[in-house]
């Protein structure tokens, strides 16, 4: 396992993914949706709140989305615990992070939630800074990577 500062920053990012998953999953339950409501209120420019979750299918969608994000975070934590910040593994996982960012941000913009695209960008930066510092995307490590 990587114990240096940037390895620990990556590990913290993994926990943050899981934590945001729980935040969104809680939005699926009336009465437990305050944090998710605050998030949506902020990224919508103070237009949406937890009351918007009462629209048909929204609570179920939040629960599924949150569950997936929580599972993604727990999986990333398990990978980190198994291999630390191994360049070969995290370079490949970086493609998954890039895929999430492109799809989520494009749909956020298309559906009128540019604040979520901004939040995604901040979240991506929290991954990219340690990734770059750990050499995940350098030319030197590219020849050793399966991705």
C-alpha positions in Angstrom: 0.0 0.0 0.0 1.2 3.5 -0.7 1.7 5.6 2.4 3.1 8.8 0.9 1.0 12.0 0.8 -0.3 11.5 -2.8 -1.1 7.9 -2.2 -3.1 8.9 0.8 -4.8 11.7 -1.2 -5.9 9.0 -3.7 -7.1 6.8 -0.8 -9.1 9.7 0.6 -10.7 10.3 -2.8 -11.9 6.7 -2.9 -13.6 7.2 0.5 -15.1 10.4 -0.9 -16.6 8.5 -3.8 -18.3 6.1 -1.4 -19.4 8.9 0.9 -21.1 10.8 -1.9 -22.8 7.5 -2.9 -24.3 7.3 0.6 -25.4 11.0 0.4 -27.2 10.4 -2.9 -28.7 7.0 -1.7 -30.2 8.8 1.3 -31.9 11.1 -1.1 -34.1 8.1 -2.0 -35.7 8.2 1.4 -38.1 11.0 2.5 -36.7 12.4 5.8 -33.1 11.3 5.0 -32.7 13.5 2.0 -31.4 16.8 3.5 -27.8 16.4 2.3 -28.8 15.4 -1.2 -31.4 18.2 -1.2 -28.7 20.7 -0.2 -26.4 19.4 -3.0 -29.0 19.7 -5.7 -30.1 23.1 -4.3 -26.5 24.3 -4.7 -25.7 22.8 -8.1 -29.1 24.0 -9.6 -28.4 27.6 -8.7 -30.8 27.4 -5.7 -33.8 26.2 -7.7 -34.1 22.5 -6.8 -34.4 21.1 -3.3 -35.4 17.8 -1.7 -39.0 18.5 -2.7 -38.0 17.8 -6.3 -37.2 14.2 -5.2 -41.0 13.6 -4.9 -41.4 13.5 -8.7 -42.2 10.0 -9.9 -39.1 7.9 -10.1 -36.7 10.4 -8.6 -36.3 8.8 -5.2 -35.7 5.4 -6.8 -33.3 6.9 -9.3 -31.4 8.6 -6.4 -31.3 5.3 -4.5 -29.9 3.4 -7.5 -27.4 6.2 -8.4 -26.3 6.4 -4.8 -26.0 2.7 -4.5 -23.9 2.5 -7.7 -21.6 5.3 -6.5 -21.2 3.8 -3.1 -20.4 0.4 -4.7 -17.9 2.1 -7.0 -16.2 3.8 -4.0 -16.0 0.6 -2.0 -14.6 -1.1 -5.0 -12.0 1.6 -5.4 -11.1 1.3 -1.7 -10.6 -2.4 -2.1 -8.4 -1.9 -5.1 -6.3 0.7 -3.2 -6.0 -1.7 -0.3 -4.9 -4.5 -2.6 -2.4 -2.7 -4.8 -1.9 0.7 -3.3 -1.3 3.3 -6.0 0.0 0.8 -8.6 0.4 2.7 -11.8 -0.7 -0.2 -14.0 -4.0 -0.6 -12.2 -4.8 3.1 -11.6 -3.9 4.1 -15.1 -6.6 1.7 -16.3 -9.1 2.8 -13.7 -8.4 6.4 -14.8 -10.3 5.5 -18.0 -13.3 4.7 -15.9 -13.1 8.0 -14.1 -12.8 9.8 -17.4 -15.8 7.9 -18.8 -17.9 8.9 -15.7 -16.8 12.5 -16.0 -17.7 12.8 -19.7 -21.1 11.1 -19.5 -22.2 12.7 -16.2 -21.0 16.2 -17.1 -22.4 16.2 -20.6 -25.8 15.1 -19.3 -25.6 17.6 -16.5 -25.1 20.4 -19.1 -27.8 19.0 -21.4 -30.4 18.9 -18.6 -29.7 22.3 -17.3 -27.5 21.5 -14.2 -24.2 23.2 -15.1 -23.4 23.3 -11.3 -23.2 19.6 -11.3 -20.7 19.7 -14.2 -18.6 22.2 -12.1 -18.8 19.9 -9.1 -17.7 16.9 -11.3 -14.8 19.0 -12.5 -13.7 19.6 -8.9 -14.1 15.9 -8.1 -12.1 15.0 -11.2 -9.3 17.4 -10.2 -9.2 15.7 -6.7 -8.4 12.5 -8.6 -6.1 13.9 -11.3 -3.7 15.8 -9.0 -2.7 12.6 -7.1 -2.8 10.6 -10.3 -0.4 13.0 -12.0 1.9 13.2 -9.0 2.0 9.4 -8.8 2.9 9.2 -12.4 -0.3 7.4 -13.7 -0.2 9.2 -17.0 3.4 9.9 -17.7 5.1 8.6 -20.9 7.5 6.6 -18.8 4.7 4.6 -17.1 2.7 4.3 -20.3 5.0 1.6 -21.6 4.4 -0.5 -18.5 0.7 -0.1 -18.4 -2.0 -2.4 -19.8 -4.3 0.5 -20.5 
